[in-house]
Amino acid sequence: MIQSAVTVLFDNNRFDARLKARWGFSCLVEGLERTILFDTGGDSATLFYNMSRLKVEPAGVEVIILSHPHNDHTGGIRRLLAEKNNFHVYLPDSFPDTFKHALTLLGARLNEVSGAKEIFTGVYTTGELGSGLMEQALVLTTRKGLVVITGCAHPGIVSIVRKAKEITGQDKVYLVMGGFHLAGESISLVKSILTEFRRLSVQKVAPCHCTGDGVRKLFGQEYGADCIECGVGKQIALP
């Protein structure tokens, strides 16, 4: 049986020196009812290079979840569909119709998401959050609490965590990981987010992608060993 884990396949922060770091995000979730690819990075060449180095086969992926329509999160999907054209793809309903039509022509089995729902056992989408640019996040239930995975957190990372707790009815949050969209934000704003994370019982964090190097340091100062260094190639075991 595969150990349940999240592996970062695409990120602009390098954790594994063998891999290519480029702007964007993608991670693989294994060991659950189905194997999930969350986001597909900024370009297919980098994604497939890293997948090959990590011995991740496209055929082993069963579900693709796209957080939002920016190219640094969707850039690899067309080549993935060329490799295996029957992926179940969950994407926000607000994605452009032209994008959805193109994926359908490539054989994707589209699942358009508006509200929060359980995709399969213990795996939820927050549904579309935000205004203007809509985004969904992935929520996993574990024995130690929720794992919340974000693409860019455009709707606000605190709002996403609150929504995760609301839709699952669980109070403990074991881990929040992904892009927090805080690069360039003020120290006072980041400190207010850290305060809210503590109030929301967030035990561990693994910020990457668009979080910002300075902000990642602030999370590290607050969380210490519970701030996990995250970048392409990082694997985090799920409890």
C-alpha positions in Angstrom: 0.0 0.0 0.0 1.3 3.5 -0.9 2.0 5.8 2.0 -0.4 8.7 1.9 1.7 11.7 0.9 1.8 15.0 -1.0 4.7 15.5 -3.3 5.4 18.9 -4.9 6.1 18.4 -8.6 6.3 22.0 -9.8 7.3 25.1 -7.8 9.5 28.2 -8.1 11.3 27.1 -4.9 13.7 24.2 -5.3 13.8 21.6 -2.6 15.4 18.7 -4.6 18.5 19.8 -6.5 17.8 17.3 -9.2 14.7 19.0 -10.3 13.8 22.2 -12.3 12.3 25.1 -10.4 9.9 27.3 -12.4 7.2 29.8 -11.6 4.0 27.8 -10.9 2.6 25.0 -8.7 1.6 21.4 -8.9 1.5 18.6 -6.4 0.6 14.9 -6.4 -1.5 13.4 -3.6 -1.1 9.6 -3.3 -2.4 6.9 -1.0 -6.0 7.9 -0.9 -9.0 6.4 -2.7 -7.7 8.0 -5.9 -4.4 9.6 -7.0 -4.8 13.3 -7.4 -2.8 15.9 -9.3 -3.6 19.3 -7.9 -2.7 21.9 -10.5 -0.3 21.3 -13.4 2.4 23.9 -13.2 3.4 26.6 -15.6 4.7 24.5 -18.5 4.6 20.8 -19.6 8.3 20.5 -20.3 9.3 21.3 -16.7 6.4 19.3 -15.2 7.2 16.2 -17.2 11.0 16.5 -16.5 10.3 16.6 -12.8 7.7 13.8 -13.0 10.3 11.6 -14.8 13.0 12.3 -12.2 10.5 11.4 -9.4 9.3 8.3 -11.3 5.7 9.7 -11.4 3.8 8.2 -14.4 0.9 10.1 -15.9 -1.0 6.8 -16.2 -1.0 6.6 -12.4 -2.9 9.8 -12.0 -6.7 9.4 -11.8 -8.0 12.9 -11.0 -6.8 16.4 -11.9 -7.9 19.3 -9.8 -7.3 22.9 -11.1 -7.4 25.7 -8.6 -7.8 28.6 -10.9 -7.3 29.5 -14.6 -3.9 31.2 -14.4 -1.3 29.6 -16.8 1.2 28.9 -14.0 -1.3 26.4 -12.6 -2.7 25.0 -15.9 0.3 24.9 -18.2 0.9 21.2 -18.2 -2.7 19.9 -18.6 -2.8 19.6 -22.4 0.3 17.3 -22.5 -1.1 15.3 -19.7 -4.3 14.8 -21.7 -2.2 13.8 -24.7 -0.6 11.1 -22.6 -3.9 9.9 -21.0 -7.1 11.4 -22.3 -9.7 10.2 -19.8 -8.7 12.1 -16.7 -11.5 13.3 -14.5 -10.8 17.0 -14.3 -12.4 19.2 -11.5 -12.2 22.9 -12.3 -14.1 26.0 -11.1 -17.3 26.6 -13.2 -16.0 30.2 -13.9 -13.1 28.9 -16.0 -13.3 30.3 -19.6 -15.6 28.3 -21.8 -12.9 28.2 -24.5 -10.6 26.4 -22.0 -13.2 23.9 -21.0 -14.1 23.2 -24.6 -10.4 22.6 -25.4 -10.1 20.1 -22.6 -13.3 18.3 -23.7 -11.9 18.0 -27.2 -8.7 16.4 -25.7 -10.9 13.8 -23.9 -11.1 15.2 -20.4 -14.1 14.2 -18.3 -15.0 17.6 -16.9 -16.5 18.2 -13.5 -17.4 21.9 -13.2 -17.3 23.0 -9.6 -19.3 25.9 -8.0 -20.1 24.9 -4.4 -18.2 23.0 -1.9 -18.5 19.2 -2.0 -16.9 15.9 -1.2 -15.2 14.6 -4.3 -14.7 11.2 -2.8 -14.1 9.8 0.7 -12.3 12.3 2.8 -11.4 14.6 -0.1 -13.2 17.9 -0.5 -13.2 21.0 -2.7 -13.9 24.3 -1.1 -15.9 25.2 -4.2 -15.4 28.6 -5.9 -14.2 31.2 -3.4 -13.5 34.9 -3.9 -14.8 37.5 -6.3 -13.7 38.3 -9.8 -11.0 35.6 -10.0 -12.5 32.5 -8.5 -10.5 29.8 -6.9 -11.0 26.4 -5.3 -8.7 24.7 -2.8 -8.3 21.0 -1.9 -9.1 19.7 1.6 -8.1 16.3 2.9 -9.3 14.7 6.2 -6.7 12.9 8.3 -6.6 11.4 11.8 -4.7 14.4 13.0 -6.8 17.1 11.3 -7.4 18.7 8.0 -4.8 19.2 5.3 -5.6 22.3 3.2 -3.8 22.6 -0.2 -3.9 25.9 -2.0 -2.8 27.0 -5.5 -2.5 30.7 -5.0 -5.0 31.6 -2.3 -6.3 34.6 -4.2 -9.5 34.6 -2.0 -7.3 34.9 1.1 -5.6 32.1 2.9 -7.5 32.6 6.2 -10.9 32.6 4.4 -9.9 29.3 2.7 -8.9 27.6 6.0 -12.2 28.8 7.6 -14.1 27.4 4.7 -12.3 24.0 5.0 -13.4 23.8 8.6 -16.9 24.8 7.8 -17.5 22.2 5.1 -15.9 19.3 6.9 -17.1 20.1 10.5 -13.6 19.5 11.8 -11.9 21.9 14.1 -8.2 20.8 13.9 -6.1 21.8 10.9 -3.0 19.6 10.7 -1.3 21.3 7.7 -1.8 24.3 5.3 0.4 24.1 2.3 0.8 25.8 -1.1 0.8 29.3 -2.4 -0.4 31.9 0.1 -0.3 34.9 -2.2 1.4 37.1 0.3 4.6 38.2 -1.6 5.1 41.9 -1.0 2.5 42.2 1.7 3.1 44.2 4.9 4.5 42.6 8.0 1.5 43.7 9.9 -0.9 41.9 7.6 1.3 38.7 7.7 1.3 38.9 11.5 -2.5 39.2 11.6 -2.7 36.1 9.4 -0.4 34.2 11.7 -2.6 35.2 14.7 -5.6 33.9 12.8 -3.8 30.7 12.0 -3.3 30.1 15.7 -6.9 30.8 16.4 -7.9 28.4 13.7 -5.8 25.6 15.3 -3.4 25.4 12.3 -0.6 23.0 13.5 1.8 23.0 10.6 2.5 25.2 7.5 4.3 24.6 4.3 4.2 27.8 2.3 5.7 28.0 -1.2 5.0 29.4 -4.7 3.6 32.9 -4.4 4.0 33.3 -0.6 7.2 35.3 -0.9 10.6 34.6 0.7 10.3 37.2 3.4 6.8 36.0 4.4 8.1 32.4 4.5 10.7 33.6 7.0 8.0 35.1 9.1 6.0 31.9 9.1 9.2 30.1 10.0 9.8 32.4 13.0 6.3 31.8 14.3 6.0 28.1 13.6 9.6 26.9 14.1 10.0 23.2 13.3 6.3 23.1 12.3 7.1 25.4 9.3 8.0 22.8 6.7 10.5 23.8 4.0 8.6 23.4 0.8 9.6 23.5 -2.8 9.7 21.2 -5.9 10.6 17.7 -4.9 9.4 18.0 -1.3 7.3 15.1 0.0 5.1 15.4 3.0 3.7 12.3 4.6 0.0 12.5 5.6 -1.0 11.2 9.0 
